[in-house]
């Protein structure tokens, strides 16, 4: 069940709507970041496992919307099925194990995912892969995506790394990431439902979050030509970086390390 302080209307619904509207707006402007944004803010008010459960429906809705509008879907599937297969296999395993690790470990994994996401997008944009090694990177980063994603619901971090290294166009980035994330939602949903990370108490707030996320996504997309996406993304990433450090400090402190 959802944390007691948020179990009554309207607090949970208002917080969920606000978080996912903001997360959807960021995704609409820069094409990435909805799960990362939502997790960073939701973990301020609910436990990490509850944040993962709340994240599921909005993530499915926004990425399905993103994928169905993709160009040349058959080519995307044919080119990236290796990444999708290894990622899905690993996601099914790790999503089924997530509840057994406890909130402190999950919080640490989420903070690492957020920090990796920020470091990749702030500092590592010059990394480029050779086309001849594409299959290697699909298998290795697909595996990493599954390992991280099942425990945190943020399997988009290695996907972003892969696409940045591949130097795809902005349109290809949106289309391919939409495909890989929506494919990953299938094993993750199976694992989270089987272990009660996602249950009936998350359906209504999840649907509210999905609606707010879609509205935010459309608003963000309409702002692309009016603000500088690179500057906006950099400001958001530095905010995430600070939040990721705070979360990592909190998790490590619970283990007596700091």
SULTAZI-V421552 format. One record per backbone hydrogen bond with DSSP energy under -1.0 kcal/mol. NH is the residue of the N-H (numbers start at 1). CO is the residue of the C=O. If there is no record, write none. Layout:
nh={NH:NH}
co={CO:CO}
//
This chain:
nh={6:7:12:14:15:16:17:18:19:20:21:22:23:24:25:26:27:28:29:30:31:37:38:39:40:41:42:43:44:45:46:51:52:53:54:55:59:60:61:62:63:64:65:66:67:68:70:76:77:78:79:80:84:85:86:87:88:89:90:91:92:93:94:95:96:98:100:101:106:107:108:109:110:111:112:113:114:115:116:117:118:119:120:121:122:123:127:129:133:134:137:138:139:140:141:142:143:144:145:146:147:148:149:150:152:153:157:160:161:162:163:164:165:166:168:173:174:175:176:177:178:179:180:181:182:183:184:185:186:188:189:190:191:192:193:194:195:196:197:198:202:203:206:207:208:209:210:211:212:213:214:215:216:217:218:219:220:221:222:226:227:232:233:234:235:236:237:238:239:240:241:242:243:244:245:246:247:248:249:250:251:252:253:254:256:257}
co={3:4:8:10:11:12:13:14:15:16:17:18:19:20:21:22:23:24:25:26:27:33:34:35:36:37:38:39:41:42:42:47:48:49:50:51:55:56:57:58:59:60:61:62:63:64:67:72:73:74:75:76:80:81:82:83:84:85:86:87:88:89:90:91:92:94:97:98:102:103:104:105:106:107:108:109:110:111:112:113:114:115:116:117:118:119:124:165:130:131:133:134:135:136:137:138:139:140:141:142:143:144:145:146:148:149:154:156:157:158:159:160:161:162:163:169:170:171:172:173:174:175:176:177:178:179:180:181:183:184:185:186:187:188:189:190:191:193:192:192:199:200:202:203:204:205:206:207:208:209:210:211:212:213:214:215:216:217:218:223:223:228:229:230:231:232:233:234:235:236:237:238:239:240:241:242:243:244:245:246:247:248:249:250:253:252}
//
